[in-house]
Amino acid sequence: MEDAALVITELVSNAVDHARLESIRVVVTRPSEKFVRLGVVDRSRNIPYLRTDSNGDNTRGRGLLLVDALTDRWGTDRYRWGKQVWGELKCG
């Protein structure tokens, strides 16, 4: 449960910081019996990327590293009008 809360927090934070739009939507789905998908939808078409550099002492810019570490898989679905960034966790 704590992992799911952290994943959603990071995805929402990224959308607020980078999309800079008036609204976002949090989506929770069950794509299969074994997984739950946590997603954040925004109207920005900018696709996030996983930073592999340490970026020095900067404490920002590492949200997707956390998402990558905590989820079984994650990705981005593009839409004509925006995107959804999501992460999937195995159900316990």
DSSP file (Angstrom, degrees, kcal/mol; ACC not computed):
  #  RESIDUE AA STRUCTURE BP1 BP2  ACC     N-H-->O    O-->H-N    N-H-->O    O-->H-N    TCO  KAPPA ALPHA  PHI   PSI    X-CA   Y-CA   Z-CA
    1    1 A M     >        0   0    0      0, 0.0     4,-2.1     0, 0.0     5,-0.2   0.000 360.0 360.0 360.0 -39.8    0.0    0.0    0.0
    2    2 A E  H  >  +     0   0    0      1,-0.2     4,-2.2     2,-0.2     5,-0.2   0.889 360.0  53.1 -64.7 -38.1    2.8    2.4    0.8
    3    3 A D  H  > S+     0   0    0      1,-0.2     4,-2.6     2,-0.2    -1,-0.2   0.917 108.2  50.4 -61.9 -42.9    4.4    1.7   -2.6
    4    4 A A  H  > S+     0   0    0      1,-0.2     4,-2.5     2,-0.2     5,-0.2   0.909 109.9  50.1 -62.4 -42.3    1.2    2.6   -4.4
    5    5 A A  H  X S+     0   0    0     -4,-2.1     4,-2.2     1,-0.2    -1,-0.2   0.900 112.3  47.5 -63.5 -40.4    0.9    5.8   -2.4
    6    6 A L  H  X S+     0   0    0     -4,-2.2     4,-2.5     2,-0.2    -2,-0.2   0.902 110.9  51.1 -68.5 -40.9    4.4    6.8   -3.3
    7    7 A V  H  X S+     0   0    0     -4,-2.6     4,-2.5     2,-0.2     5,-0.2   0.948 112.7  45.4 -60.8 -49.0    4.0    5.9   -7.0
    8    8 A I  H  X S+     0   0    0     -4,-2.5     4,-2.7     1,-0.2     5,-0.3   0.902 111.7  53.2 -62.2 -41.0    0.8    8.0   -7.3
    9    9 A T  H  X S+     0   0    0     -4,-2.2     4,-2.5    -5,-0.2    -1,-0.2   0.922 111.3  45.7 -60.1 -44.8    2.5   10.9   -5.4
   10   10 A E  H  X S+     0   0    0     -4,-2.5     4,-2.5     2,-0.2    -2,-0.2   0.909 113.4  48.8 -66.8 -41.8    5.4   10.9   -7.8
   11   11 A L  H  X S+     0   0    0     -4,-2.5     4,-2.1     2,-0.2    -2,-0.2   0.912 114.0  45.8 -65.2 -41.6    3.2   10.7  -10.9
   12   12 A V  H  X S+     0   0    0     -4,-2.7     4,-2.6     2,-0.2     5,-0.2   0.930 112.1  51.8 -65.2 -44.9    1.0   13.5   -9.7
   13   13 A S  H  X S+     0   0    0     -4,-2.5     4,-2.8    -5,-0.3     5,-0.2   0.910 109.6  49.6 -58.6 -43.7    4.0   15.6   -8.7
   14   14 A N  H  X>S+     0   0    0     -4,-2.5     4,-2.9     2,-0.2     5,-0.6   0.918 111.2  48.9 -61.9 -43.0    5.5   15.1  -12.2
   15   15 A A  I  X>S+     0   0    0     -4,-2.1     4,-1.6     2,-0.2     5,-1.0   0.914 113.7  46.1 -63.9 -42.2    2.3   16.1  -13.9
   16   16 A V  I  X5S+     0   0    0     -4,-2.6     4,-0.5     3,-0.2    -2,-0.2   0.931 118.7  41.8 -65.7 -45.4    1.9   19.3  -11.7
   17   17 A D  I  <5S+     0   0    0     -4,-2.8    -2,-0.2    -5,-0.2    -1,-0.2   0.903 128.8  24.4 -69.3 -42.4    5.6   20.2  -12.2
   18   18 A H  I  <5S+     0   0    0     -4,-2.9    -3,-0.2    -5,-0.2    -2,-0.2   0.829 122.0  46.2-100.8 -35.4    6.0   19.5  -15.9
   19   19 A A  I  <<S-     0   0    0     -4,-1.6    -3,-0.2    -5,-0.6    -2,-0.1   0.871  76.1-168.7 -76.7 -35.6    2.5   19.7  -17.5
   20   20 A R     << +     0   0    0     -5,-1.0     2,-0.2    -4,-0.5    -4,-0.1   0.881  35.0 138.7  48.4  47.1    1.7   22.9  -15.8
   21   21 A L        -     0   0    0     -6,-0.3    -1,-0.2     2,-0.1    -2,-0.1  -0.695  67.2-102.8-116.7 171.7   -1.9   22.7  -16.8
   22   22 A E  S    S+     0   0    0     -2,-0.2     2,-0.3    -3,-0.1    -2,-0.1   0.778  94.7  14.6 -68.4 -29.4   -5.2   23.4  -15.0
   23   23 A S        -     0   0    0      2,-0.0    20,-0.4    -7,-0.0     2,-0.3  -0.986  52.2-172.0-148.6 156.3   -6.2   19.9  -14.2
   24   24 A I        -     0   0    0     -2,-0.3     2,-0.4    18,-0.1    18,-0.2  -0.886  19.0-136.7-134.8 167.4   -5.0   16.3  -14.1
   25   25 A R  E     -A   41   0A   0     16,-2.2    16,-3.2    -2,-0.3     2,-0.5  -0.998   6.0-145.3-131.7 133.5   -6.8   13.0  -13.6
   26   26 A V  E     -A   40   0A   0     -2,-0.4     2,-0.4    14,-0.2    14,-0.2  -0.845  20.4-168.3 -96.0 131.3   -5.8   10.1  -11.4
   27   27 A V  E     -A   39   0A   0     12,-2.9    12,-3.3    -2,-0.5     2,-0.5  -0.978  11.3-173.4-125.6 129.9   -6.8    6.7  -12.8
   28   28 A V  E     +A   38   0A   0     -2,-0.4     2,-0.3    10,-0.2    10,-0.2  -0.986  19.4 162.5-122.6 121.2   -6.7    3.4  -11.0
   29   29 A T  E     -A   37   0A   0      8,-2.4     8,-3.0    -2,-0.5     3,-0.1  -0.833  39.1-131.9-132.6 170.2   -7.5    0.3  -13.1
   30   30 A R  E     +     0   0A   0     -2,-0.3     6,-0.2     6,-0.2    -2,-0.0  -0.802  22.5 177.7-124.2  86.0   -7.1   -3.5  -12.9
   31   31 A P  E    S-     0   0A   0      0, 0.0     2,-0.3     0, 0.0    -1,-0.1   0.723  72.4  -1.9 -67.2 -19.8   -5.6   -4.6  -16.3
   32   32 A S  E >  S-A   35   0A   0      3,-0.8     3,-0.5    -3,-0.1    -3,-0.0  -0.945  82.5 -93.5-155.9 175.0   -5.4   -8.2  -15.1
   33   33 A E  T 3  S+     0   0    0     -2,-0.3    58,-0.0     1,-0.2    -1,-0.0   0.784 122.5  45.5 -65.2 -26.7   -6.1  -10.3  -12.0
   34   34 A K  T 3  S+     0   0    0     56,-0.1    57,-3.2    58,-0.0     2,-0.3   0.615 109.4  55.0 -94.6 -14.3   -2.5   -9.9  -10.9
   35   35 A F  E <   -AB  32  90A   0     -3,-0.5    -3,-0.8    55,-0.3     2,-0.4  -0.896  53.4-158.0-127.9 150.8   -1.9   -6.2  -11.4
   36   36 A V  E     - B   0  89A   0     53,-2.4    53,-2.4    -2,-0.3     2,-0.5  -0.985  20.2-146.8-118.0 137.5   -3.3   -2.8  -10.4
   37   37 A R  E     -AB  29  88A   0     -8,-3.0    -8,-2.4    -2,-0.4     2,-0.5  -0.914   8.3-165.0-109.5 126.8   -2.4    0.2  -12.7
   38   38 A L  E     +AB  28  87A   0     49,-2.9    49,-2.2    -2,-0.5     2,-0.3  -0.948  21.0 172.1-109.8 122.0   -2.0    3.6  -11.2
   39   39 A G  E     -AB  27  86A   0    -12,-3.3   -12,-2.9    -2,-0.5     2,-0.4  -0.913  28.5-152.8-134.2 158.3   -2.0    6.4  -13.8
   40   40 A V  E     -AB  26  85A   0     45,-2.4    45,-2.3    -2,-0.3     2,-0.4  -0.995  16.3-158.6-129.8 125.7   -2.1   10.2  -14.1
   41   41 A V  E     +AB  25  84A   0    -16,-3.2   -16,-2.2    -2,-0.4     2,-0.3  -0.865  18.4 163.2-106.4 133.0   -3.6   11.8  -17.2
   42   42 A D  E     - B   0  83A   0     41,-2.2    41,-2.3    -2,-0.4   -18,-0.1  -0.913  45.2-116.5-140.9 172.4   -2.8   15.3  -18.3
   43   43 A R  S    S+     0   0    0    -20,-0.4     2,-0.2    -2,-0.3   -19,-0.1   0.377  77.9 108.6 -93.9   3.9   -3.2   17.3  -21.5
   44   44 A S        -     0   0    0     39,-0.1    -2,-0.2     1,-0.1   -25,-0.1  -0.593  55.9-155.8 -79.1 142.3    0.5   17.8  -22.1
   45   45 A R        +     0   0    0     -2,-0.2     2,-0.4    37,-0.1    -1,-0.1   0.435  58.5 116.4 -95.3  -1.1    2.0   15.9  -25.0
   46   46 A N        -     0   0    0    -28,-0.1    -2,-0.1    37,-0.1   -28,-0.0  -0.552  61.5-140.1 -72.1 126.0    5.5   16.0  -23.5
   47   47 A I        -     0   0    0     -2,-0.4    -2,-0.1     1,-0.0     2,-0.1  -0.729  14.2-128.5 -90.2 129.8    6.7   12.4  -22.8
   48   48 A P        -     0   0    0      0, 0.0     2,-0.4     0, 0.0    -1,-0.0  -0.375  22.6-155.3 -73.4 156.2    8.6   11.9  -19.5
   49   49 A Y        -     0   0    0     -2,-0.1     2,-0.6     0, 0.0    15,-0.2  -0.967  21.4-109.2-133.3 152.4   11.9   10.1  -19.6
   50   50 A L        -     0   0    0     -2,-0.4     2,-0.4    14,-0.1    12,-0.1  -0.679  33.4-137.8 -80.1 117.9   13.8    8.2  -17.0
   51   51 A R        -     0   0    0     -2,-0.6    -1,-0.0    10,-0.3    14,-0.0  -0.627  22.1-179.0 -78.5 131.2   16.9   10.2  -15.9
   52   52 A T        +     0   0    0     -2,-0.4     2,-0.2    13,-0.0    -1,-0.1   0.537  56.8  87.7-106.3 -10.7   20.0    8.0  -15.6
   53   53 A D  S    S-     0   0    0      1,-0.1    -2,-0.0     2,-0.0     0, 0.0  -0.581  78.0-131.1 -85.8 154.3   22.4   10.8  -14.5
   54   54 A S        -     0   0    0     -2,-0.2    -1,-0.1     1,-0.0     4,-0.1   0.670  26.9-143.6 -78.8 -16.4   22.6   11.6  -10.8
   55   55 A N    >   -     0   0    0      2,-0.1     3,-1.7     4,-0.0     5,-0.1   0.839  41.7 -96.9  56.2  36.3   22.2   15.3  -11.5
   56   56 A G  T 3  S-     0   0    0      1,-0.3     0, 0.0     3,-0.1     0, 0.0  -0.294  84.9 -23.3  61.9-135.7   24.7   16.2   -8.7
   57   57 A D  T 3  S+     0   0    0      2,-0.0    -1,-0.3    -2,-0.0     2,-0.2   0.351  97.1 129.8 -91.9   5.0   23.2   17.1   -5.4
   58   58 A N    <   -     0   0    0     -3,-1.7     0, 0.0     1,-0.2     0, 0.0  -0.423  44.6-161.1 -64.1 127.9   19.9   18.1   -6.9
   59   59 A T        +     0   0    0     -2,-0.2     3,-0.3     2,-0.0     2,-0.2   0.445  67.3  79.1 -90.1  -0.3   17.0   16.4   -5.0
   60   60 A R  S    S+     0   0    0      1,-0.2    -2,-0.0    -5,-0.1     0, 0.0  -0.666  72.6  46.1-103.6 161.7   14.6   17.0   -7.9
   61   61 A G  S    S+     0   0    0     -2,-0.2   -10,-0.3     1,-0.0    -1,-0.2   0.622  81.4  97.6  88.8  13.5   14.2   15.1  -11.1
   62   62 A R    >>  +     0   0    0     -3,-0.3     4,-1.5     1,-0.1     3,-0.5   0.259  42.7 108.5-116.1  11.8   14.3   11.6   -9.7
   63   63 A G  H 3> S+     0   0    0      1,-0.3     4,-2.2     2,-0.2     3,-0.2   0.883  79.5  50.2 -59.1 -42.7   10.6   10.8   -9.5
   64   64 A L  H 3> S+     0   0    0      1,-0.2     4,-2.8     2,-0.2    -1,-0.3   0.774 103.3  61.0 -71.4 -23.5   10.6    8.3  -12.4
   65   65 A L  H <> S+     0   0    0     -3,-0.5     4,-2.0     2,-0.2    -1,-0.2   0.910 107.6  45.4 -63.7 -40.5   13.5    6.5  -10.8
   66   66 A L  H  X S+     0   0    0     -4,-1.5     4,-2.3     2,-0.2     5,-0.2   0.929 113.0  49.5 -65.5 -45.4   11.3    5.8   -7.8
   67   67 A V  H  X S+     0   0    0     -4,-2.2     4,-1.9     1,-0.2    -2,-0.2   0.922 111.9  49.4 -59.1 -44.0    8.4    4.8  -10.0
   68   68 A D  H  < S+     0   0    0     -4,-2.8    -1,-0.2     1,-0.2    -2,-0.2   0.885 113.5  46.1 -62.4 -39.8   10.8    2.5  -11.9
   69   69 A A  H  < S+     0   0    0     -4,-2.0    -1,-0.2     1,-0.2    -2,-0.2   0.837 117.7  41.7 -72.7 -33.2   12.1    0.9   -8.7
   70   70 A L  H  < S+     0   0    0     -4,-2.3     2,-0.2    -5,-0.1    -2,-0.2   0.695 106.1  66.9 -91.7 -20.4    8.7    0.4   -7.1
   71   71 A T  S  < S-     0   0    0     -4,-1.9    18,-0.2    -5,-0.2     3,-0.1  -0.630  72.5-134.1-103.1 160.0    6.6   -0.8  -10.0
   72   72 A D  S    S-     0   0    0     16,-2.9     2,-0.3     1,-0.3    17,-0.2   0.799  93.1 -13.9 -77.0 -30.3    6.8   -4.0  -12.0
   73   73 A R  E     -C   88   0A   0     15,-1.0    15,-3.2    -6,-0.1    -1,-0.3  -0.958  65.4-172.8-162.8 158.3    6.5   -1.9  -15.1
   74   74 A W  E     +C   87   0A   0     -2,-0.3     2,-0.3    13,-0.3    13,-0.2  -0.961  13.7 147.9-149.3 164.3    5.6    1.6  -16.1
   75   75 A G  E     -C   86   0A   0     11,-2.2    11,-2.6    -2,-0.3     2,-0.4  -0.967  38.0 -95.2-174.6-171.1    5.0    3.5  -19.3
   76   76 A T  E     -C   85   0A   0     -2,-0.3     2,-0.6     9,-0.2     9,-0.2  -0.998  18.3-156.9-132.4 129.8    3.2    6.3  -21.1
   77   77 A D  E     -C   84   0A   0      7,-2.9     7,-2.3    -2,-0.4     2,-0.3  -0.939  19.9-144.2-103.9 123.6    0.1    6.1  -23.3
   78   78 A R  E     -C   83   0A   0     -2,-0.6     2,-0.3     5,-0.2     5,-0.3  -0.664  16.5-172.1 -89.0 141.7   -0.1    8.9  -25.8
   79   79 A Y  E >   -C   82   0A   0      3,-3.0     3,-0.7    -2,-0.3     5,-0.0  -0.847  39.3-107.9-123.2 164.0   -3.4   10.4  -26.7
   80   80 A R  T 3  S+     0   0    0     -2,-0.3     3,-0.1     1,-0.2    -1,-0.1   0.831 122.1  32.4 -57.3 -32.8   -4.3   12.9  -29.4
   81   81 A W  T 3  S-     0   0    0    -37,-0.1     2,-0.3   -39,-0.0    -1,-0.2   0.343 133.6 -45.1-110.5   2.6   -4.8   15.5  -26.7
   82   82 A G  E <   - C   0  79A   0     -3,-0.7    -3,-3.0   -37,-0.1     2,-0.3  -0.922  64.0 -88.7 167.5-142.1   -2.3   14.5  -24.0
   83   83 A K  E     -BC  42  78A   0    -41,-2.3   -41,-2.2    -2,-0.3     2,-0.4  -0.978  10.4-132.5-158.9 166.5   -1.0   11.4  -22.3
   84   84 A Q  E     -BC  41  77A   0     -7,-2.3    -7,-2.9    -2,-0.3     2,-0.5  -0.996  15.6-160.7-127.0 126.6   -1.3    9.0  -19.3
   85   85 A V  E     +BC  40  76A   0    -45,-2.3   -45,-2.4    -2,-0.4     2,-0.3  -0.924  25.3 173.8-103.4 131.4    1.8    8.0  -17.4
   86   86 A W  E     -BC  39  75A   0    -11,-2.6   -11,-2.2    -2,-0.5     2,-0.3  -0.914  25.8-160.3-139.5 159.0    1.2    4.8  -15.4
   87   87 A G  E     -BC  38  74A   0    -49,-2.2   -49,-2.9    -2,-0.3     2,-0.4  -0.994  15.4-143.6-138.4 143.7    2.9    2.2  -13.2
   88   88 A E  E     -BC  37  73A   0    -15,-3.2   -16,-2.9    -2,-0.3   -15,-1.0  -0.911  12.4-170.1-113.4 136.2    1.7   -1.3  -12.5
   89   89 A L  E     -B   36   0A   0    -53,-2.4   -53,-2.4    -2,-0.4     2,-0.2  -0.938  28.8-111.6-119.2 142.4    2.1   -3.1   -9.2
   90   90 A K  E     -B   35   0A   0     -2,-0.4     2,-0.3   -55,-0.2   -55,-0.3  -0.517  35.2-118.5 -69.1 138.8    1.4   -6.8   -8.4
   91   91 A C              0   0    0    -57,-3.2    -1,-0.1    -2,-0.2   -58,-0.0  -0.623 360.0 360.0 -79.2 138.1   -1.6   -7.3   -6.2
   92   92 A G              0   0    0     -2,-0.3    -1,-0.1    -3,-0.0   -58,-0.0   0.448 360.0 360.0 -87.1 360.0   -0.7   -9.0   -3.0
